[in-house]
Amino acid sequence: MSRVVVVGGGVIGCAVAERLSLEKHQVTLLERDQLACRASGAAAGELSPSSLASDSESLAMFPELVARIEKDSAMNVEFRVQQGLKPAFTSDEARTLNREGGRWLDAAECRKAEPAISTDVLGAVLLEHAHLTPPQFVRALARAAAARRAEICEGTPATGFDITRDEIHGVRTPAGNLAADWAVIAAGPWSREVASLASVDIDVRPQRGQLAALDPGSLVLKRSIFWSNGYLVPKGDGTVIARDAARARSQTCAWPRGRKPAARVGGAAARDG
Ligand SMILES: Cc1cc2nc3c(=O)[nH]c(=O)nc-3n(C[C@H](O)[C@H](O)[C@H](O)COP(=O)(O)OP(=O)(O)OC[C@H]3O[C@@H](n4cnc5c(N)ncnc54)[C@H](O)[C@@H]3O)c2cc1C
């Protein structure tokens, strides 16, 4: 058993804490503000595999993980496996998508499956994906870890490390020092800054992401629609989550011509990170 201090209470830090506590390590997680207060709270919760085999393997591990943390945390993370469409707007795109595998729907089948889809769509690949609600997922991971005696400390930043001869002995916080055999830096875009406190240089840079929650009015979208620069995902509460909506509004979009998302936004809520 090791004493491990995890720095960062986003999805990565909480997932690491959950797993290490399952393996009976003595875990303390430090979160500067609140759990899931940054990217992990703003995310859409999309779990959509790319064509990489490791992505599909990763997605296949989710049902077991979700079952375990929902049981140990007594929380529901709203995990759903769904079907989505990846449409092609040009014959080049159609050829590339066809090579990726999955069931191909021609234009007529696409419109039958999703009457709201743009008439510009030549066809689409039907793919399986999943989604969950990120803030619940992060809190459930933390609660499951806490149920196995991990200590979750919100409002507690890591401010330094005690290191001698390349070995870590402790992590400093304003509330005092914690003894540690290992430290895991999971501070998202702040990881470089945190690692520099241990005189380690790691090349982690932030990448901006934006979401808009749209009210689709009378339009019905049954499946998620993915395209090169974004996606539309219907959520259980009736809203449609649009990724990179600002970009999508000015480019080809899977929304019907003349009825682009911008025109339909009633009470749109934007999430940015
Ligand atoms: C709008 C948007 C939509 C997205 N949608 C998706 C999606 O649908 N699917 C998907 O897979 N990904 C999505 N992402 C990406 C995903 O959210 C991130 O990759 C993921 O949340 C990163 O998690 P993290 O734990 O590494 O970082 P973060 O969530 O940023 O967590 C890092 C934590 O470290 C804390 N911290 C920083 N410094 C210290 C310190 N010194 N001491 C203690 N704590 C510290 C911060 O307060 C923060 O809480 C989206 C991102 C955005 C912004």
The ligand as an SDF file (V2000), in Angstrom:
LIG
                    3D

 53 58  0  0  0  0  0  0  0  0999 V2000
  -17.0850   22.9210  -23.4810 C   0  0  0  0  0  0  0  0  0  0  0  0
  -16.3580   21.5990  -23.3930 C   0  0  0  0  0  0  0  0  0  0  0  0
  -16.9750   20.4380  -23.8400 C   0  0  0  0  0  0  0  0  0  0  0  0
  -16.3120   19.2040  -23.7640 C   0  0  0  0  0  0  0  0  0  0  0  0
  -16.9770   18.0810  -24.1490 N   0  0  0  0  0  0  0  0  0  0  0  0
  -16.3660   16.8710  -24.0100 C   0  0  0  0  0  0  0  0  0  0  0  0
  -17.0570   15.6620  -24.3330 C   0  0  0  0  0  0  0  0  0  0  0  0
  -18.2270   15.6940  -24.7330 O   0  0  0  0  0  0  0  0  0  0  0  0
  -16.4050   14.4790  -24.1860 N   0  0  0  0  0  0  0  0  0  0  0  0
  -15.1110   14.4170  -23.7040 C   0  0  0  0  0  0  0  0  0  0  0  0
  -14.5770   13.2970  -23.5870 O   0  0  0  0  0  0  0  0  0  0  0  0
  -14.4420   15.5530  -23.3910 N   0  0  0  0  0  0  0  0  0  0  0  0
  -15.0260   16.7560  -23.5200 C   0  0  0  0  0  0  0  0  0  0  0  0
  -14.3430   17.8960  -23.1750 N   0  0  0  0  0  0  0  0  0  0  0  0
  -12.9660   17.7520  -22.6890 C   0  0  0  0  0  0  0  0  0  0  0  0
  -12.9810   17.3300  -21.2050 C   0  0  0  0  0  0  0  0  0  0  0  0
  -13.8660   18.1500  -20.4800 O   0  0  0  0  0  0  0  0  0  0  0  0
  -11.5640   17.4650  -20.6120 C   0  0  0  0  0  0  0  0  0  0  0  0
  -10.6500   16.7420  -21.4060 O   0  0  0  0  0  0  0  0  0  0  0  0
  -11.5330   16.8830  -19.1950 C   0  0  0  0  0  0  0  0  0  0  0  0
  -12.5850   17.3930  -18.3910 O   0  0  0  0  0  0  0  0  0  0  0  0
  -10.2010   17.2110  -18.5570 C   0  0  0  0  0  0  0  0  0  0  0  0
  -10.2460   16.7310  -17.2240 O   0  0  0  0  0  0  0  0  0  0  0  0
   -9.0700   17.0250  -16.2230 P   0  0  0  0  0  0  0  0  0  0  0  0
   -9.4100   16.3140  -14.9590 O   0  0  0  0  0  0  0  0  0  0  0  0
   -7.7810   16.6830  -16.8930 O   0  0  0  0  0  0  0  0  0  0  0  0
   -9.0250   18.6200  -16.0610 O   0  0  0  0  0  0  0  0  0  0  0  0
   -9.9960   19.6590  -15.3000 P   0  0  0  0  0  0  0  0  0  0  0  0
  -11.4290   19.2740  -15.3730 O   0  0  0  0  0  0  0  0  0  0  0  0
   -9.6140   21.0080  -15.7970 O   0  0  0  0  0  0  0  0  0  0  0  0
   -9.5660   19.5000  -13.7870 O   0  0  0  0  0  0  0  0  0  0  0  0
   -8.3350   20.0010  -13.3040 C   0  0  0  0  0  0  0  0  0  0  0  0
   -8.5750   20.4270  -11.8740 C   0  0  0  0  0  0  0  0  0  0  0  0
   -7.3210   20.7380  -11.2630 O   0  0  0  0  0  0  0  0  0  0  0  0
   -7.5610   21.7740  -10.3360 C   0  0  0  0  0  0  0  0  0  0  0  0
   -6.2790   22.4050   -9.9710 N   0  0  0  0  0  0  0  0  0  0  0  0
   -5.5050   23.2330  -10.7160 C   0  0  0  0  0  0  0  0  0  0  0  0
   -4.3930   23.5960  -10.0230 N   0  0  0  0  0  0  0  0  0  0  0  0
   -4.4700   22.9710   -8.8080 C   0  0  0  0  0  0  0  0  0  0  0  0
   -3.6410   22.9420   -7.6480 C   0  0  0  0  0  0  0  0  0  0  0  0
   -2.4800   23.6290   -7.5840 N   0  0  0  0  0  0  0  0  0  0  0  0
   -4.0220   22.1900   -6.5850 N   0  0  0  0  0  0  0  0  0  0  0  0
   -5.1860   21.4870   -6.6100 C   0  0  0  0  0  0  0  0  0  0  0  0
   -6.0250   21.4950   -7.6960 N   0  0  0  0  0  0  0  0  0  0  0  0
   -5.6620   22.2170   -8.7730 C   0  0  0  0  0  0  0  0  0  0  0  0
   -8.5270   22.7030  -11.0490 C   0  0  0  0  0  0  0  0  0  0  0  0
   -9.2180   23.5340  -10.1470 O   0  0  0  0  0  0  0  0  0  0  0  0
   -9.4290   21.6890  -11.7690 C   0  0  0  0  0  0  0  0  0  0  0  0
  -10.5900   21.3960  -11.0120 O   0  0  0  0  0  0  0  0  0  0  0  0
  -14.9870   19.1350  -23.2400 C   0  0  0  0  0  0  0  0  0  0  0  0
  -14.3690   20.3000  -22.7730 C   0  0  0  0  0  0  0  0  0  0  0  0
  -15.0540   21.5060  -22.8350 C   0  0  0  0  0  0  0  0  0  0  0  0
  -14.3790   22.7570  -22.2850 C   0  0  0  0  0  0  0  0  0  0  0  0
  1  2  1  0
  2  3  1  0
  2 52  2  0
  3  4  2  0
  4  5  1  0
  4 50  1  0
  5  6  2  0
  6  7  1  0
  6 13  1  0
  7  8  2  0
  7  9  1  0
  9 10  1  0
 10 11  2  0
 10 12  1  0
 12 13  2  0
 13 14  1  0
 14 15  1  0
 14 50  1  0
 15 16  1  0
 16 17  1  0
 16 18  1  0
 18 19  1  0
 18 20  1  0
 20 21  1  0
 20 22  1  0
 22 23  1  0
 23 24  1  0
 24 25  2  0
 24 26  1  0
 24 27  1  0
 27 28  1  0
 28 29  2  0
 28 30  1  0
 28 31  1  0
 31 32  1  0
 32 33  1  0
 33 34  1  0
 33 48  1  0
 34 35  1  0
 35 36  1  0
 35 46  1  0
 36 37  1  0
 36 45  1  0
 37 38  2  0
 38 39  1  0
 39 40  1  0
 39 45  2  0
 40 41  1  0
 40 42  2  0
 42 43  1  0
 43 44  2  0
 44 45  1  0
 46 47  1  0
 46 48  1  0
 48 49  1  0
 50 51  2  0
 51 52  1  0
 52 53  1  0
M  END
$$$$
